[in-house]
Amino acid sequence: MKTIFFDIDSQLDFLYPAGALYVPGAERIVPAIARLNRYAAAHGIPVLSTTDAHAENDAEFEQWRPHCVAGTIGQHKAEATLLEKRLVVPNRDCGLALDGVPQIVVEKQQVDVFTARNLARVVEMLAADRFVVYGVVTEICVLFAFRGLLKYGKPVTIVTDAVAALTAEASGLALAEMRAAGGRLALASEIA
């Protein structure tokens, strides 16, 4: 069974208190994300990471404070979540050569990861039988990723100790929606 691990937006601006849109307590999930990503690499499982890569005047900043502006420190993924060999796929038309790349970093500019120009193409090229999802923010980008992945008709697992939410209530509602839609909830120790 071919699996894809989805590492959603594990970027400095979200994960750490100095970040522009810090998710309270998110730094606690970094070791779990690192463990999952390294497990995937060691077992030949592709890691599809998403990252915000905003322009300085992005439309999203009408709703959210400026964050993850392309090229800034805050836009970088946490070092522990990076694999040695990776490919960054910009949010524009481009060629894709994914063979032998353990981590594919797909840049996006909106909370719905499936609005990224190349994400669906990458998912289709990887031809997975199931998906494992983790990252930030549970009730926003992780939830959008889950909804988009459901359309492929394959099992989706959410790693509950490798996601972080803005509030416990929002997390509970998002996880309940995912479970009700057929998602499986698991701990990192059950996956890796």
Buried (B, 14 or more C-beta within 10 A) or exposed (E): EEBBBBBBBBBBBBBBEEBBBBBEEBBEBBBBBBBBBBBBBEEEBBBBBBBBBBEEEBEBBEEBEBBBBBEBEBBBBBEBBBBEEBBEBBBEEEEBEBEEBBBBBBBBBBBBBBBBBBBBBBBEBBEBEBBBBBBBBBBBBBBBBBBBBBEBEBBBBBBBBBBBBBEEEBBEBBBEBBEEEEBBBBEBEEBB
